[in-house]
Amino acid sequence: MTTSKWKLNGEWGEIKYPVKTSFGFQVGAGIMAGDFFSFGVHFYGLGKAKFTEKYKDSLGNHYTDDTDNTRYSQSLIMLRLGFHF
């Protein structure tokens, strides 16, 4: 999620989470099973992201919350089945 909007008691606001990412990578290996099929395992390291909260209220005032610059890391492990023709 990169944007959150709400309306409460006739007032509205939104929070934007601009994402800043870093370097990512992929490693993997697989085997051929006959002439047409392959099986593999791949790891995707998608890097670290940083959120900075920015608020905007119904009067158009902008606020930035720099007290909690949350960083998180994402990674995936993929099992792949391939068909080669």
PyMOL commands that set and color helices and strands:
alter all, ss='L'
color gray80, all
select strands_A, chain A and resi 3-8+11-16+19-20+25-33+37-51+53-57+62-65+71-83
alter strands_A, ss='S'
color yellow, strands_A
deselect
rebuild
show_as cartoon
